[in-house]
Amino acid sequence: MAWQGWVTLVITAAVLLSLAMSRVGPHLIMMAALTLLGALGILNATELLSGFSNSGLITVAAMFVVAAGVHQSGGVDLLADKVLGKPGGERSAISRILLPVLLLSGFLNNTPVVATLIPAVNTWARKIRVPASKLMIPLSYAAILGGTTTLIGTSTNLVVNGQYQALTQGEGFSLFAITWIGLPVAIAGGLFMVLFFPRWLPNRGEELAFGNLKEFTLEVCVAANGPLVGKTIVEAGLRNLQRIYLVEIIRQDTVLTAVSSEQTLQGEDRLVFAGDTQAISDLLRIKGITASSSNHDGETIIKANPERCLVEAVVSPHCAAVGTSIRDAQFRDRYGAAILAVARNGERIKGNLGTIQLAAGDTLLLEARPAFVSRQRYNKDFLLINDLEQQRPRHEKAYLAWAILLVLITAATFEWITMLNAALIGAALMIITGCCTASQAEKSLDLTVLITIAASFALGSAIQKTGLANLLAENIVQLSLGQAWLLLVLTYVAVSLLTETITNNAAALIMLPIVMSVTQQAGLNAEPFVLAIMMAASASFATPLGYQTNLMVYGPGNYRFSDFLKVGVPMNIFIGAITLSILLWRYPLQG
């Protein structure tokens, strides 16, 4: 092996150590590796930047937009209410994620499944008071395990099957040939996660914004013909909300205090809540809840511009509305924003929203047009403007968003169009149909994830180009000493190790010709070895680099590289042991 291979080995080791031991962003570490590989002449410009034009990367970016459409239309709330429900704890929450994800990823591409469910699980985690860090890795791992249950569950299975057909001139594997191994492995892996992950995963909640330290008084209205009319407080999901509680109900001229859980809601009831910013944002996502129009014409803003957002503003002593009640301040006409909630000295103000007299220093939660922030940021009427980047979902678009997602995945699964084209068409339809706006689509693109994925392709290319991957693979195979069972074990281990540093497809394609040649010369049955390659290439848990879905949950789960090592290494060993046991039991190794 030339010097380029040894330098690539050193760079790869440095990348893994940096990711494991430092808190530097993974995108910065990967870009540093890319820079070194280019500066040393190991890769040319085309090879260095090939990851940025890779179809997989563009597919992930487009699926972020599709996921934004599902999220902004309220589709994630629909999923959380109908499918995920109310678990009893962390183990129950993980188990509720497993079943739908395993089923979906068995027949659908893992990337769109995880991309769509990330915002759903994030919202659901806040609702059930479980840190997202306890659920995001199980979401990714469940998609990986589900992909191993059918031949179309992951692109790696299809790639390996295609190369196997080319090498043997045979028919290849059937759709469910791998199910005999993948399904027991998926079930065992799911049980492993439910039993051990609640203890092993970090309890790392979201950092609270300054607004969450204040308790607001919020008044909302029950839509006259909405889905909450006739439901009790419990049935409407308003009793056990996180960090927010129902203070009273204003019904015509009557005020209902100490509201019972069995109190039935009526159309145009005004509900007075107390809670923090994030809790209020979640409350406003509930279908059938609207801005109270008793004290300001909030609905006018909603109808005039669907691209409305939540903004915090601190009232200045120079504000013209100081000293007047919210009802009389004509705040909407004056500033183009509707007051949803008020906090004073970090505490809620008693009484309904319309009667509150504004004072200097009050913190207002506003529903405003996007231009409000830039227009009012330096206005003397407000001391501070904070855009919460929260917008109300368009619930009427929820089923349309899910329909777009299912159609594009179905089209890609049956190969009517490529996954890349399906994702791009889906992203365009989400914007065209109004499931999300163009600005929401732009904000949905997680650049750190995309840069990390793109830059990791360069490291993988260097490992392949310099012959380092082939050297490692051949040496591992030679260690088998002619023992068929040991060759099977080492084949699995080699692919698993390669998958953690280069793409799973590349790891499988490097090992398959080598193993096929060895099995042919030794007169061994190639089928269990090919299935071992498929399983090992997909079962990538130990690092976020080995599989795209691991990288996708890295940021939303607020993880560190060491978190993946802590749960992923035992998961790799456990899944490997189960897979190899089934292969050795079910398939004869001798040809």
Residue pairs with C-beta under 8 A, 6 or more apart in sequence:
1 466
1 467
1 468
1 471
2 466
2 467
4 40
4 42
4 462
4 465
4 466
5 466
5 467
5 468
5 471
7 40
7 42
8 37
8 42
8 459
8 462
8 463
8 466
8 468
9 468
11 33
11 36
11 37
11 459
11 462
12 33
12 459
12 463
12 468
12 501
14 33
15 29
15 30
15 33
15 459
16 501
16 543
18 24
18 29
19 26
19 29
19 543
19 544
19 545
19 561
20 561
20 562
20 565
21 562
22 29
23 560
25 448
26 448
26 452
26 544
26 551
26 554
26 561
27 447
27 448
27 449
27 451
27 452
27 455
30 451
30 452
30 455
30 456
30 458
30 459
31 451
31 455
33 455
33 458
33 459
34 48
34 455
34 458
34 459
37 43
37 48
37 458
37 459
37 462
38 45
38 48
38 458
42 462
42 465
42 466
43 458
43 461
43 462
43 465
47 458
47 461
47 462
47 465
48 458
49 458
50 457
50 458
50 461
51 57
51 453
51 454
51 455
51 456
51 457
51 458
52 454
54 454
54 457
55 418
55 419
55 420
56 111
56 453
56 548
57 450
57 453
57 454
57 457
58 420
58 423
58 424
59 111
59 419
59 420
59 423
60 111
60 115
60 449
60 450
60 453
60 548
60 552
61 445
61 450
62 420
62 423
62 424
62 426
62 427
63 111
63 112
63 115
63 116
63 423
63 426
63 427
64 115
64 444
64 445
64 446
65 426
65 427
65 430
65 431
65 436
65 441
65 444
65 445
66 112
66 115
66 116
66 404
66 405
66 408
66 423
66 426
66 427
66 430
67 112
67 115
67 116
67 118
67 119
67 444
68 119
68 430
68 436
68 440
68 441
68 443
68 444
69 75
69 397
69 401
69 404
69 405
69 426
69 427
69 429
69 430
69 431
69 435
69 436
69 441
70 76
70 116
70 119
70 120
70 401
70 402
70 405
70 430
70 435
71 119
71 120
71 123
71 393
71 436
71 444
72 391
72 393
72 394
72 435
72 436
72 437
72 440
73 393
73 394
73 395
73 397
73 398
73 400
73 401
73 435
73 436
74 285
74 287
74 393
74 394
74 395
74 397
74 398
75 120
75 398
75 399
75 401
75 402
76 119
76 120
76 123
76 124
77 123
77 285
77 286
77 287
77 393
77 395
77 398
78 398
78 399
78 402
79 117
79 120
80 120
80 123
80 124
80 127
81 237
83 96
83 100
84 96
84 97
84 120
84 121
84 124
85 96
86 128
87 93
87 95
87 96
87 128
87 130
89 130
89 198
90 130
90 134
90 198
91 194
91 195
91 198
93 125
93 128
93 130
93 134
93 135
94 134
94 135
94 138
94 193
94 194
94 197
94 198
95 190
95 194
97 117
97 121
97 135
97 138
97 139
97 142
98 138
98 142
98 190
98 193
98 194
101 113
101 117
101 139
101 142
101 143
101 146
102 142
102 145
102 146
102 149
102 186
102 190
103 146
104 113
104 143
104 146
105 113
105 142
105 143
105 144
105 145
105 146
105 147
105 153
106 146
106 147
106 149
106 150
106 153
107 150
107 152
107 153
107 413
108 409
108 413
109 154
109 155
109 409
109 412
109 413
109 419
110 143
110 144
110 146
110 147
110 153
110 154
110 548
110 549
111 419
111 548
111 549
111 552
112 405
112 408
112 409
112 423
113 143
113 146
114 139
114 140
114 143
114 549
114 552
114 553
115 552
116 405
117 139
118 136
118 139
118 552
118 553
118 556
121 132
121 135
121 136
121 139
122 132
122 556
123 282
123 285
124 135
125 131
125 132
125 134
125 135
126 132
126 242
126 278
126 282
127 241
127 242
127 282
129 242
131 202
131 203
131 204
131 205
132 205
132 206
132 556
132 557
132 558
133 201
133 202
133 203
133 204
133 205
133 557
133 558
133 559
133 563
134 197
134 198
134 201
134 203
135 557
136 553
136 556
136 557
136 559
137 197
137 201
137 550
137 553
137 557
137 559
137 563
137 564
137 567
138 193
138 197
138 201
139 549
139 553
140 547
140 549
140 550
140 552
140 553
141 189
141 193
141 541
141 571
142 190
142 193
143 549
144 154
144 538
144 539
144 540
144 541
144 547
144 549
145 182
145 185
145 186
145 189
145 190
145 539
145 575
146 153
146 186
147 153
147 154
147 156
147 157
147 538
148 154
148 157
148 178
148 181
148 182
148 185
148 186
148 534
148 535
148 538
148 539
149 178
149 179
149 182
149 183
149 186
150 157
150 175
150 176
150 178
150 179
150 182
151 157
151 158
151 161
151 173
151 174
151 175
151 176
151 177
151 178
152 158
152 175
152 413
153 182
153 538
154 504
154 538
155 419
155 505
156 504
156 505
156 508
156 534
156 537
156 538
157 178
157 534
157 538
159 505
159 508
159 509
160 508
160 509
160 512
160 530
160 533
160 534
160 537
161 172
161 173
161 534
162 172
163 509
163 512
163 513
164 170
164 172
164 173
164 512
164 516
164 526
164 530
165 171
165 172
167 512
167 513
167 516
168 516
168 526
173 530
173 531
177 531
178 531
178 534
178 535
180 582
180 586
181 531
181 535
181 579
181 582
181 583
181 586
182 535
184 578
184 582
185 535
185 539
185 575
185 578
185 579
185 582
188 574
188 575
188 578
189 571
189 574
189 575
189 578
192 571
192 574
192 575
193 571
196 567
196 570
197 567
200 566
200 567
200 570
201 563
201 567
202 559
202 560
202 563
204 557
204 558
204 559
205 558
206 558
208 278
209 277
209 278
209 386
209 388
210 386
211 276
211 277
211 278
211 312
211 363
211 365
211 386
211 388
212 243
212 276
212 277
212 278
213 276
213 346
214 276
214 277
214 343
214 346
214 347
214 363
215 274
215 275
215 276
215 343
215 346
215 347
215 348
216 274
216 275
216 276
216 277
216 280
216 341
216 342
216 343
216 348
216 363
216 365
217 247
217 272
217 273
217 274
217 341
217 342
217 343
217 348
217 349
217 350
217 351
217 353
217 356
218 244
218 272
218 273
218 274
218 275
218 280
218 283
218 340
218 341
218 353
218 365
219 250
219 270
219 271
219 272
219 273
219 292
219 294
219 295
219 340
219 341
219 352
219 353
219 354
220 270
220 271
220 273
220 283
220 284
220 289
220 290
220 291
220 292
220 340
221 268
221 269
221 270
221 271
221 289
221 290
221 291
221 292
221 293
221 294
222 228
222 229
222 265
222 266
222 267
222 268
222 269
222 270
222 271
222 288
222 289
222 290
223 229
223 267
223 288
223 289
223 290
224 267
224 268
225 267
226 267
226 287
226 288
226 289
226 290
227 287
227 288
228 236
228 265
228 286
228 287
228 288
228 289
229 265
229 266
229 267
229 288
230 264
230 265
231 264
231 265
232 261
232 262
232 263
232 264
232 265
233 239
233 246
233 259
233 260
233 261
233 262
233 263
233 265
234 261
234 262
236 265
236 286
236 288
237 286
238 246
238 271
238 286
239 246
239 261
241 275
241 279
241 282
241 283
242 279
242 282
243 275
243 276
243 278
243 279
244 273
244 274
244 275
244 276
244 279
244 280
244 282
244 283
245 273
245 274
245 275
246 259
246 271
246 272
246 273
247 257
247 272
247 273
247 274
247 348
248 255
248 256
248 257
248 259
248 271
248 272
248 352
249 255
249 256
249 259
249 263
249 265
249 269
249 270
249 271
249 272
250 256
250 269
250 270
250 271
250 272
250 294
250 352
251 266
251 269
251 270
255 352
256 263
270 292
270 294
270 352
271 289
272 352
272 353
273 280
273 283
274 348
275 283
277 310
277 312
277 365
277 388
280 310
280 340
280 341
280 365
281 310
281 388
281 390
283 289
284 310
284 340
284 390
284 392
285 392
285 393
287 393
287 395
290 298
290 299
290 302
291 298
291 299
291 301
291 302
291 338
291 340
291 367
292 298
292 353
292 354
293 299
294 327
294 352
294 353
294 354
295 325
295 326
295 327
295 339
295 352
295 353
295 354
296 326
296 327
296 331
296 332
296 338
296 339
297 332
297 338
298 332
298 338
298 340
298 367
300 332
301 308
301 332
301 336
301 337
301 338
301 367
301 368
301 369
302 308
302 367
302 392
304 369
305 369
306 394
306 434
306 437
307 369
307 370
307 391
307 437
307 439
307 440
308 367
308 368
308 369
308 370
308 391
308 392
309 367
309 368
309 369
309 370
309 373
309 387
309 388
309 389
309 390
309 391
310 340
310 365
310 366
310 367
310 388
310 390
310 391
311 337
311 365
311 366
311 367
311 368
311 372
311 373
311 385
311 386
311 387
311 388
312 363
312 364
312 365
312 366
312 384
312 385
312 386
312 388
313 337
313 363
313 364
313 366
313 376
313 382
313 384
313 385
313 386
314 361
314 362
314 363
314 364
314 382
314 383
314 384
315 321
315 322
315 358
315 359
315 360
315 361
315 362
315 363
315 364
315 381
315 382
315 383
316 360
316 380
316 381
316 382
316 383
317 360
318 380
318 381
319 358
319 360
319 381
319 382
320 334
320 381
321 329
321 331
321 334
321 358
321 381
322 358
322 359
322 360
323 357
323 358
323 359
324 357
324 358
325 354
325 355
325 356
325 357
325 358
326 339
326 342
326 353
326 354
326 355
326 356
326 358
327 354
327 355
329 358
331 337
331 338
331 339
332 338
335 366
335 368
335 372
335 376
335 381
336 368
336 369
336 371
336 372
336 375
337 366
337 367
337 368
337 369
337 372
338 366
338 367
338 368
339 353
339 364
339 365
339 366
340 365
340 366
340 367
341 353
341 364
341 365
342 349
342 353
342 356
342 358
342 362
342 363
342 364
342 365
343 349
343 362
343 363
343 365
344 359
344 361
344 362
344 363
345 361
349 356
358 364
361 383
366 372
367 392
370 439
373 385
373 387
376 382
376 385
377 385
389 443
391 440
394 434
394 435
397 433
397 434
397 435
400 433
400 435
401 430
401 435
404 426
404 429
404 430
404 433
404 435
405 426
407 426
408 422
408 423
408 425
408 426
408 429
409 422
411 417
411 422
412 418
412 419
412 422
412 423
417 425
427 441
429 435
430 436
430 441
431 437
431 438
431 441
436 444
446 552
446 555
448 555
449 551
449 552
449 554
449 555
452 551
452 554
453 548
453 551
456 545
456 551
457 503
459 501
459 502
460 501
460 502
460 503
460 506
462 468
463 469
463 501
463 502
464 470
464 502
464 506
464 510
469 498
469 502
469 506
469 507
469 510
470 510
470 514
472 494
472 497
472 498
473 494
473 498
473 510
473 511
473 514
474 514
476 490
476 491
476 493
476 494
477 487
477 490
477 491
477 494
477 514
477 515
477 518
479 486
479 490
480 486
480 487
480 490
482 522
484 522
484 524
484 589
484 590
485 584
485 589
487 515
487 518
487 519
487 522
487 524
487 529
488 528
488 529
488 532
488 580
488 583
488 584
488 589
489 580
491 511
491 515
491 529
491 532
491 533
491 536
492 532
492 533
492 535
492 536
492 576
492 579
492 580
493 536
493 576
494 511
494 536
495 507
495 508
495 511
495 532
495 533
495 536
495 537
496 536
496 539
496 540
496 572
496 576
498 506
498 507
498 510
498 511
499 507
499 508
499 536
499 537
499 539
499 540
499 546
499 547
500 540
500 542
500 543
500 545
500 546
501 543
501 545
501 546
504 537
504 538
504 540
504 546
504 547
505 537
507 536
507 537
508 533
508 534
508 536
508 537
511 533
512 530
512 533
515 526
515 529
515 530
515 533
516 526
516 529
516 530
518 524
519 525
519 526
519 529
519 591
520 526
523 590
523 591
524 589
524 590
524 591
525 587
525 588
525 589
525 590
525 591
526 591
527 587
528 583
528 584
528 586
528 587
528 589
531 583
531 587
532 579
532 580
532 583
535 575
535 579
536 576
536 579
538 547
539 572
539 575
539 576
539 579
540 546
540 547
540 550
540 572
541 550
541 564
541 567
541 568
541 569
541 571
541 572
541 575
542 564
542 565
542 568
542 569
542 571
542 572
543 550
543 561
543 564
543 565
543 568
544 550
544 551
544 554
544 559
544 561
544 564
545 551
550 564
553 559
557 563
